[in-house]
Amino acid sequence: MSRVNFGAKPLMYPQPVLIIGTYDENGVPNAMNAAWGITTDFKEITISLSDHKTTDNLKVKKAFTVSMATEDQVVPCDYVGVESGRKVPEKFAKAGFHATKSEFVDAPLIDELPLAMECRVKSFENGILVGEIVNVSADESVVTDGAVDITKVKPISFDPFGNAYFGIGAKVGNAFKDGMALK
């Protein structure tokens, strides 16, 4: 096998497309697209963020939501990633998003995105946000037999090689308690 070297870059699959929801000091909702995030414990998420309107809001409200971007909402999810909330204060509404206040934290749930983690800021230092996951909520439309159904959520992944979004795809197997059996 012959390999092509790309150097030291943050390139990995799948890369979730996370939409971070916050309120500003006046209660105006804001959203931004962030692809560099991962759950780092059973009740913790870590996201790499540079300086944004969202980070200003995190410092004020100490709370945020993390919604999974979906195939059905790829255009508005991309929009909130390329447009600045500092330049376009009504960015959330222009994306076509509507907010419902979380019952658990002082942050907006995005009505158009059916799956969200509701979080409190544990720390935010050197561009690394660590959040305590207080609740996970899902719209009833994506729940089957009491569990979130990925085929109904239709989350997307960011392709850092091609700068594009892709649907997650089809089920390829079941995870077993002791792992999948090798043949």
ABEGO torsion letter per residue (X at the ends): XBBBBAEBBBBBOBBBBBBBBBBBAAGBBBBBBBABBBBABAABBBBBBBBBAAAAAAAAAGBBBBBBBBAAAAAAAAAAAABBAAABAAAAAAAGBBBBBBAABBBBBBAABABBBBBBBABBBGGBBBBBBABBBBBAAABBGGBBBAAAAGBBBBBAAAGBBBBAEBBAEBBBAAEBBBX
